[in-house]
Amino acid sequence: MSDLSAAVLTVSDGVSHGTREDRSGDVLAELLTSAGFTVLDRRVVADDADAIGNALRLLAESARFVVSTGGTGFGPRDVTPEATRAVIDREAPGLVHLMLARGLESTPMAALTRGVAGSLGRSLIVNLPGSPKGASENLTAILALVPHVLDLLAGDTEHP
């Protein structure tokens, strides 16, 4: 059985400066808890590649599933995917494709997200959009697969 520990990283200049509420982080923490995960940590960082990478590494040391929200668009400060690629060992494009397909069911704007998913050691890191709706839809799209992914990353390669 998987260690269902999780962490939520909100990437937002506004939230980090206290000018915006962390609604996406709240939604993700609630979804994870409802799905049986224990949310060990929640953090907020500005849209800065070094800060994002450092936070992802730190969170992955204790949580097996790390989700980030924000910084995945085309804005000049949207650097979450690049910071994530610099940290992960292997990408998981199938999870990204699944999230994209789910998002496109709701809005063509889903095609504008540049999120990345991949492993860092025994942990799974997934970038989600910054909007509460987009973050929720994307997480919901992959949530049933995550325990099996965590088992595989832990070396349990038996098929369910």
C-alpha positions in Angstrom: 0.0 0.0 0.0 1.3 3.4 -0.9 2.5 6.1 1.5 -0.2 8.7 0.6 1.7 11.7 1.9 1.4 14.9 -0.1 2.5 18.5 -0.2 1.1 21.5 -2.0 3.3 24.3 -3.4 1.6 27.5 -4.6 3.7 29.5 -7.0 2.4 33.0 -7.1 3.9 36.5 -6.7 0.5 37.8 -5.5 0.0 35.1 -2.9 3.6 35.2 -1.7 3.3 39.0 -1.3 0.0 38.7 0.6 -2.0 40.5 -2.1 -4.0 37.5 -3.2 -5.7 34.6 -1.4 -4.4 31.0 -2.0 -7.6 29.6 -3.2 -6.0 27.0 -5.5 -3.8 25.7 -2.7 -6.9 25.4 -0.5 -8.8 23.5 -3.1 -6.0 21.1 -3.7 -5.4 20.4 0.0 -9.1 19.6 0.4 -9.1 17.3 -2.7 -6.0 15.5 -1.5 -7.4 15.0 2.0 -10.8 13.8 0.6 -8.9 11.2 -1.5 -7.1 9.8 1.5 -3.8 11.7 1.3 -2.2 13.3 4.3 -1.1 16.8 3.4 2.2 17.2 5.3 3.1 20.6 4.1 1.9 23.7 2.2 4.2 26.3 1.0 4.0 29.5 -1.1 6.8 30.9 -3.3 7.1 33.7 -5.7 7.4 33.1 -9.5 11.2 32.5 -9.3 12.8 29.4 -10.8 15.4 28.9 -7.9 12.7 29.3 -5.2 10.4 26.9 -7.0 13.2 24.3 -7.5 14.4 24.5 -3.9 10.8 24.2 -2.6 10.1 21.1 -4.8 13.3 19.4 -3.7 12.5 20.1 0.0 8.9 19.0 -0.2 9.8 15.8 -2.1 12.1 14.8 0.8 9.1 14.1 3.0 6.0 13.9 0.8 5.6 11.2 -1.9 3.2 13.3 -4.0 4.0 17.0 -4.5 1.6 19.2 -6.5 2.3 22.7 -7.5 -0.3 25.3 -8.6 0.5 28.3 -10.7 3.2 29.5 -13.0 2.4 27.2 -15.9 1.1 29.7 -18.4 2.8 31.9 -21.0 3.4 35.0 -18.8 6.9 36.3 -18.5 7.2 35.1 -14.9 5.6 31.7 -15.5 8.7 29.4 -14.9 7.2 26.5 -13.0 7.7 23.9 -15.8 11.3 24.9 -16.4 12.0 24.8 -12.6 10.4 21.4 -12.4 12.3 20.0 -15.3 15.5 21.0 -13.6 14.6 19.1 -10.5 12.9 15.8 -11.7 14.7 12.6 -12.7 12.2 11.5 -15.3 9.1 13.0 -17.0 5.7 11.5 -17.0 4.1 12.8 -20.1 1.1 10.5 -20.0 -0.1 12.2 -16.8 0.2 15.6 -18.5 -1.7 14.3 -21.6 -4.5 13.0 -19.3 -4.8 16.3 -17.5 -4.8 18.2 -20.8 -7.6 16.0 -22.2 -9.7 16.5 -19.1 -9.1 20.3 -19.2 -10.0 20.5 -22.9 -13.4 19.0 -22.0 -14.1 22.3 -20.1 -12.3 25.0 -22.1 -10.0 25.4 -25.1 -7.9 27.6 -22.8 -6.6 24.4 -21.2 -4.3 24.1 -24.2 -2.3 27.0 -22.9 -1.0 25.2 -19.8 2.6 24.1 -19.9 2.6 21.9 -16.8 5.1 19.1 -16.2 4.9 15.8 -14.3 7.7 13.6 -13.3 9.5 11.7 -10.6 12.2 12.8 -8.1 13.5 9.7 -6.3 10.4 8.0 -4.8 8.2 11.1 -5.2 5.9 12.3 -7.9 5.8 16.0 -8.8 2.9 17.4 -10.8 2.4 21.0 -12.0 -1.2 22.2 -12.0 -2.7 25.4 -13.4 -3.1 28.4 -11.0 -6.9 28.7 -11.2 -8.9 26.8 -8.6 -11.0 25.2 -11.4 -8.1 24.2 -13.6 -6.1 22.9 -10.6 -9.0 20.9 -9.4 -9.9 19.4 -12.8 -6.3 18.5 -13.5 -5.7 16.8 -10.2 -9.0 14.9 -10.4 -8.0 13.6 -13.8 -4.9 11.8 -12.4 -5.8 11.2 -8.8 -6.9 7.6 -9.2 -3.5 6.7 -10.8 -1.3 8.3 -8.2 -1.2 5.5 -5.6 -0.1 3.0 -8.3 2.6 5.5 -9.5 3.8 5.9 -5.9 4.0 2.1 -5.6 6.0 1.8 -8.8 8.4 4.5 -7.7 8.8 2.6 -4.4 9.8 -0.5 -6.4 6.5 -2.4 -6.1 6.1 -3.3 -9.8 3.2 -5.7 -9.4 0.2 -4.8 -11.6 -3.0 -4.0 -9.8 
